[in-house]
Amino acid sequence: MTARIRVELDGLKEVRDSLSNLIARSNDLTPAMASIGELLLLSHDERFTSQTAPDGTPWQALSETTQGMKPRNSSLILTLNANLRKLSYNASAKSLEFGSNEPYAAMHQFGGTTSPRSMIPNKQIPARPFLGVSKSDEEGILSALSDYLMQL
């Protein structure tokens, strides 16, 4: 008695081509990284408007002294017109750099003490984190990567 099993795979070429395309696309993620950079610019725009950290925590309010020194938008901690345009990104094949190169950005992100020659000398500034990835950002990042990799 003889037993024989025969398996035919229709569409194997399409599967192989799809996998080859996926591998090729994963070697240069620049378009996906640029999409993620744009997503983060929008997300941070919303963060400045809502005056919140990436985790949704509201920023600590400005002191009365600082509010009194601001000519307008005295309650806004980081004004949209001055700081938001300073955020930028650099997308490459395997990475994305996002942030600000402004010296005062680190003070707002991490907190610290003002210099003796500042408008308010030797003042402790609380951390008001604005850079980072929220849960919503994570979902958008995964979606951008998935969309890019799955394009046939």
Protein Blocks (a to p, Z undefined) as FASTA:
>chain_A
ZZddddddehklmmmmmmmmmmmmmmpmklmmmmmmmmmmmmmmmmmmnopafkopacdd
ddfklmmmpmghklbmbdfklmmmmpccdddfkbcceddfbfklmmmmnopaddfkbmbg
hiacddddfbdcdfklmmmmmmmmmmmmmpZZ
